[in-house]
């Protein structure tokens, strides 16, 4: 794997550690609901899905 791609994955990991930290996650712990689901669940699954897509794009570029 190229050094550039490794660095991008490390930056993504650090960003996820920050995004899933308790103080940031609790910012979305409110009474608001989206389609009947609490905001904290929407936030956690959205961040998780975005991280999967970003990591897929980074790894896919490595294969080329």
N, CA, C and O atoms as CSV, one atom per row, in Angstrom:
chain,resi,resn,atom,element,x,y,z
A,1,UNK,N,N,0.849,-1.172,0.000
A,1,UNK,CA,C,0.000,0.000,0.000
A,1,UNK,C,C,0.894,1.235,0.000
A,1,UNK,O,O,1.912,1.279,0.691
A,2,UNK,N,N,0.507,2.213,-0.767
A,2,UNK,CA,C,1.294,3.429,-0.831
A,2,UNK,C,C,1.208,4.199,0.481
A,2,UNK,O,O,0.218,4.122,1.208
A,3,UNK,N,N,2.262,4.933,0.758
A,3,UNK,CA,C,2.331,5.708,1.995
A,3,UNK,C,C,1.186,6.717,2.079
A,3,UNK,O,O,0.647,6.968,3.157
A,4,UNK,N,N,0.816,7.297,0.921
A,4,UNK,CA,C,-0.269,8.269,0.870
A,4,UNK,C,C,-1.582,7.669,1.349
A,4,UNK,O,O,-2.322,8.298,2.106
A,5,UNK,N,N,-1.866,6.457,0.908
A,5,UNK,CA,C,-3.113,5.802,1.287
A,5,UNK,C,C,-3.098,5.412,2.768
A,5,UNK,O,O,-4.118,5.507,3.451
A,6,UNK,N,N,-1.952,4.980,3.248
A,6,UNK,CA,C,-1.840,4.666,4.674
A,6,UNK,C,C,-2.089,5.904,5.519
A,6,UNK,O,O,-2.766,5.832,6.545
A,7,UNK,N,N,-1.543,7.041,5.095
A,7,UNK,CA,C,-1.732,8.285,5.835
A,7,UNK,C,C,-3.195,8.699,5.835
A,7,UNK,O,O,-3.697,9.183,6.849
A,8,UNK,N,N,-3.881,8.520,4.725
A,8,UNK,CA,C,-5.304,8.856,4.660
A,8,UNK,C,C,-6.122,7.977,5.596
A,8,UNK,O,O,-7.046,8.458,6.251
A,9,UNK,N,N,-5.788,6.693,5.661
A,9,UNK,CA,C,-6.512,5.789,6.560
A,9,UNK,C,C,-6.230,6.109,8.024
A,9,UNK,O,O,-7.111,5.965,8.870
A,10,UNK,N,N,-5.013,6.542,8.327
A,10,UNK,CA,C,-4.691,6.944,9.699
A,10,UNK,C,C,-5.459,8.202,10.082
A,10,UNK,O,O,-5.977,8.303,11.194
A,11,UNK,N,N,-5.533,9.161,9.162
A,11,UNK,CA,C,-6.296,10.384,9.431
A,11,UNK,C,C,-7.775,10.056,9.616
A,11,UNK,O,O,-8.438,10.625,10.484
A,12,UNK,N,N,-8.293,9.132,8.796
A,12,UNK,CA,C,-9.683,8.701,8.947
A,12,UNK,C,C,-9.903,8.066,10.321
A,12,UNK,O,O,-10.920,8.326,10.964
A,13,UNK,N,N,-8.968,7.243,10.773
A,13,UNK,CA,C,-9.093,6.594,12.081
A,13,UNK,C,C,-9.090,7.607,13.218
A,13,UNK,O,O,-9.879,7.497,14.156
A,14,UNK,N,N,-8.208,8.587,13.133
A,14,UNK,CA,C,-8.163,9.626,14.171
A,14,UNK,C,C,-9.461,10.426,14.167
A,14,UNK,O,O,-9.993,10.765,15.224
A,15,UNK,N,N,-9.970,10.726,12.964
A,15,UNK,CA,C,-11.247,11.441,12.872
A,15,UNK,C,C,-12.392,10.655,13.470
A,15,UNK,O,O,-13.277,11.227,14.105
A,16,UNK,N,N,-12.382,9.339,13.271
A,16,UNK,CA,C,-13.436,8.500,13.842
A,16,UNK,C,C,-13.339,8.408,15.358
A,16,UNK,O,O,-14.354,8.375,16.054
A,17,UNK,N,N,-12.112,8.367,15.863
A,17,UNK,CA,C,-11.950,8.368,17.322
A,17,UNK,C,C,-12.548,9.628,17.912
A,17,UNK,O,O,-13.215,9.584,18.946
A,18,UNK,N,N,-12.309,10.755,17.251
A,18,UNK,CA,C,-12.866,12.027,17.730
A,18,UNK,C,C,-14.385,12.039,17.563
A,18,UNK,O,O,-15.105,12.474,18.462
A,19,UNK,N,N,-14.879,11.561,16.406
A,19,UNK,CA,C,-16.321,11.597,16.147
A,19,UNK,C,C,-17.102,10.692,17.088
A,19,UNK,O,O,-18.230,11.015,17.460
A,20,UNK,N,N,-16.517,9.556,17.480
A,20,UNK,CA,C,-17.212,8.625,18.371
A,20,UNK,C,C,-16.905,8.857,19.846
A,20,UNK,O,O,-17.365,8.098,20.700
A,21,UNK,N,N,-16.133,9.898,20.155
A,21,UNK,CA,C,-15.844,10.172,21.565
A,21,UNK,C,C,-17.122,10.611,22.283
A,21,UNK,O,O,-18.049,11.142,21.671
A,22,UNK,N,N,-17.145,10.381,23.559
A,22,UNK,CA,C,-18.357,10.642,24.346
A,22,UNK,C,C,-18.809,12.110,24.289
A,22,UNK,O,O,-20.000,12.348,24.087
A,23,UNK,N,N,-17.923,13.108,24.455
A,23,UNK,CA,C,-18.416,14.493,24.415
A,23,UNK,C,C,-19.051,14.880,23.078
A,23,UNK,O,O,-20.055,15.592,23.056
A,24,UNK,N,N,-18.482,14.423,21.977
A,24,UNK,CA,C,-19.050,14.754,20.673
A,24,UNK,C,C,-20.359,13.998,20.459
A,24,UNK,O,O,-21.328,14.571,19.960
A,25,UNK,N,N,-20.396,12.733,20.827
A,25,UNK,CA,C,-21.612,11.935,20.648
A,25,UNK,C,C,-22.763,12.482,21.496
A,25,UNK,O,O,-23.915,12.466,21.062
A,26,UNK,N,N,-22.459,12.956,22.678
A,26,UNK,CA,C,-23.524,13.457,23.550
A,26,UNK,C,C,-24.108,14.783,23.074
A,26,UNK,O,O,-25.163,15.195,23.556
A,27,UNK,N,N,-23.444,15.456,22.139
A,27,UNK,CA,C,-24.030,16.661,21.552
A,27,UNK,C,C,-25.317,16.331,20.796
A,27,UNK,O,O,-26.194,17.183,20.654
A,28,UNK,N,N,-25.426,15.108,20.318
A,28,UNK,CA,C,-26.585,14.690,19.545
A,28,UNK,C,C,-27.602,13.916,20.386
A,28,UNK,O,O,-28.579,13.394,19.848
A,29,UNK,N,N,-27.384,13.841,21.680
A,29,UNK,CA,C,-28.302,13.150,22.575
A,29,UNK,C,C,-29.392,14.124,23.006
A,29,UNK,O,O,-29.293,14.758,24.057
A,30,UNK,N,N,-30.419,14.236,22.194
A,30,UNK,CA,C,-31.502,15.166,22.488
A,30,UNK,C,C,-32.844,14.464,22.295
A,30,UNK,O,O,-32.905,13.300,21.898
A,31,UNK,N,N,-33.897,15.186,22.579
A,31,UNK,CA,C,-35.245,14.632,22.456
A,31,UNK,C,C,-35.742,14.646,21.016
A,31,UNK,O,O,-36.793,14.073,20.730
A,32,UNK,N,N,-35.016,15.287,20.104
A,32,UNK,CA,C,-35.451,15.350,18.707
A,32,UNK,C,C,-35.391,13.965,18.084
A,32,UNK,O,O,-34.552,13.135,18.435
A,33,UNK,N,N,-36.306,13.740,17.149
A,33,UNK,CA,C,-36.341,12.458,16.451
A,33,UNK,C,C,-36.428,12.708,14.952
A,33,UNK,O,O,-37.032,13.682,14.503
A,34,UNK,N,N,-35.815,11.814,14.191
A,34,UNK,CA,C,-35.895,11.844,12.733
A,34,UNK,C,C,-36.501,10.519,12.305
A,34,UNK,O,O,-35.912,9.460,12.518
A,35,UNK,N,N,-37.675,10.582,11.704
A,35,UNK,CA,C,-38.411,9.388,11.294
A,35,UNK,C,C,-38.615,8.425,12.466
A,35,UNK,O,O,-38.630,7.209,12.276
A,36,UNK,N,N,-38.769,8.959,13.655
A,36,UNK,CA,C,-39.034,8.144,14.832
A,36,UNK,C,C,-37.800,7.611,15.537
A,36,UNK,O,O,-37.922,6.910,16.542
A,37,UNK,N,N,-36.608,7.930,15.028
A,37,UNK,CA,C,-35.362,7.470,15.646
A,37,UNK,C,C,-34.672,8.627,16.350
A,37,UNK,O,O,-34.681,9.749,15.843
A,38,UNK,N,N,-34.075,8.375,17.508
A,38,UNK,CA,C,-33.364,9.435,18.223
A,38,UNK,C,C,-32.174,9.952,17.409
A,38,UNK,O,O,-31.577,9.216,16.625
A,39,UNK,N,N,-31.846,11.219,17.608
A,39,UNK,CA,C,-30.764,11.864,16.864
A,39,UNK,C,C,-29.419,11.174,17.076
A,39,UNK,O,O,-28.607,11.113,16.153
A,40,UNK,N,N,-29.175,10.658,18.267
A,40,UNK,CA,C,-27.877,10.035,18.533
A,40,UNK,C,C,-27.697,8.787,17.668
A,40,UNK,O,O,-26.585,8.521,17.210
A,41,UNK,N,N,-28.755,8.019,17.434
A,41,UNK,CA,C,-28.645,6.849,16.563
A,41,UNK,C,C,-28.404,7.254,15.117
A,41,UNK,O,O,-27.602,6.635,14.417
A,42,UNK,N,N,-29.096,8.292,14.673
A,42,UNK,CA,C,-28.896,8.791,13.310
A,42,UNK,C,C,-27.453,9.253,13.143
A,42,UNK,O,O,-26.824,8.956,12.127
A,43,UNK,N,N,-26.919,9.978,14.130
A,43,UNK,CA,C,-25.545,10.467,14.070
A,43,UNK,C,C,-24.549,9.308,14.019
A,43,UNK,O,O,-23.658,9.292,13.169
A,44,UNK,N,N,-24.694,8.348,14.917
A,44,UNK,CA,C,-23.741,7.236,14.983
A,44,UNK,C,C,-23.738,6.413,13.698
A,44,UNK,O,O,-22.674,6.080,13.177
A,45,UNK,N,N,-24.916,6.085,13.190
A,45,UNK,CA,C,-24.968,5.285,11.972
A,45,UNK,C,C,-24.543,6.078,10.741
A,45,UNK,O,O,-23.972,5.509,9.810
A,46,UNK,N,N,-24.809,7.378,10.721
A,46,UNK,CA,C,-24.370,8.202,9.589
A,46,UNK,C,C,-22.848,8.298,9.555
A,46,UNK,O,O,-22.245,8.171,8.489
A,47,UNK,N,N,-22.225,8.520,10.702
A,47,UNK,CA,C,-20.764,8.593,10.760
A,47,UNK,C,C,-20.165,7.242,10.378
A,47,UNK,O,O,-19.171,7.183,9.654
A,48,UNK,N,N,-20.755,6.186,10.854
A,48,UNK,CA,C,-20.274,4.844,10.540
A,48,UNK,C,C,-20.361,4.567,9.033
A,48,UNK,O,O,-19.413,4.057,8.437
A,49,UNK,N,N,-21.503,4.905,8.425
A,49,UNK,CA,C,-21.692,4.676,6.998
A,49,UNK,C,C,-20.732,5.526,6.166
A,49,UNK,O,O,-20.157,5.035,5.194
A,50,UNK,N,N,-20.558,6.776,6.534
A,50,UNK,CA,C,-19.638,7.652,5.809
A,50,UNK,C,C,-18.210,7.139,5.918
A,50,UNK,O,O,-17.454,7.202,4.948
A,51,UNK,N,N,-17.828,6.628,7.095
A,51,UNK,CA,C,-16.473,6.106,7.251
A,51,UNK,C,C,-16.240,4.868,6.394
A,51,UNK,O,O,-15.146,4.683,5.861
A,52,UNK,N,N,-17.249,4.022,6.257
A,52,UNK,CA,C,-17.131,2.844,5.408
A,52,UNK,C,C,-16.961,3.261,3.954
A,52,UNK,O,O,-16.129,2.699,3.243
A,53,UNK,N,N,-17.731,4.228,3.511
A,53,UNK,CA,C,-17.637,4.693,2.125
A,53,UNK,C,C,-16.286,5.335,1.854
A,53,UNK,O,O,-15.675,5.069,0.820
A,54,UNK,N,N,-15.809,6.178,2.767
A,54,UNK,CA,C,-14.516,6.845,2.576
A,54,UNK,C,C,-13.382,5.830,2.567
A,54,UNK,O,O,-12.483,5.921,1.732
A,55,UNK,N,N,-13.410,4.877,3.473
A,55,UNK,CA,C,-12.344,3.875,3.494
A,55,UNK,C,C,-12.399,2.992,2.249
A,55,UNK,O,O,-11.352,2.583,1.746
A,56,UNK,N,N,-13.590,2.691,1.743
A,56,UNK,CA,C,-13.711,1.928,0.505
A,56,UNK,C,C,-13.090,2.679,-0.665
A,56,UNK,O,O,-12.385,2.089,-1.483
A,57,UNK,N,N,-13.350,3.971,-0.742
A,57,UNK,CA,C,-12.782,4.782,-1.829
A,57,UNK,C,C,-11.262,4.814,-1.740
A,57,UNK,O,O,-10.582,4.715,-2.761
A,58,UNK,N,N,-10.726,4.951,-0.542
A,58,UNK,CA,C,-9.268,4.988,-0.369
A,58,UNK,C,C,-8.649,3.652,-0.771
A,58,UNK,O,O,-7.651,3.620,-1.490
A,59,UNK,N,N,-9.230,2.571,-0.316
A,59,UNK,CA,C,-8.678,1.248,-0.629
A,59,UNK,C,C,-8.869,0.922,-2.112
A,59,UNK,O,O,-8.007,0.285,-2.717
A,60,UNK,N,N,-9.976,1.346,-2.697
A,60,UNK,CA,C,-10.226,1.098,-4.118
A,60,UNK,C,C,-9.175,1.789,-4.984
A,60,UNK,O,O,-8.755,1.239,-6.002
A,61,UNK,N,N,-8.748,2.987,-4.592
A,61,UNK,CA,C,-7.686,3.684,-5.329
A,61,UNK,C,C,-6.375,2.937,-5.219
A,61,UNK,O,O,-5.548,3.015,-6.128
A,62,UNK,N,N,-6.165,2.221,-4.140
A,62,UNK,CA,C,-4.946,1.438,-3.970
A,62,UNK,C,C,-4.884,0.292,-4.972
A,62,UNK,O,O,-3.809,-0.053,-5.463
A,63,UNK,N,N,-6.033,-0.294,-5.272
A,63,UNK,CA,C,-6.072,-1.433,-6.191
A,63,UNK,C,C,-5.735,-1.050,-7.630
A,63,UNK,O,O,-5.287,-1.891,-8.409
A,64,UNK,N,N,-5.947,0.209,-7.979
A,64,UNK,CA,C,-5.721,0.631,-9.368
A,64,UNK,C,C,-4.283,0.715,-9.727
A,64,UNK,O,O,-3.949,1.057,-10.862
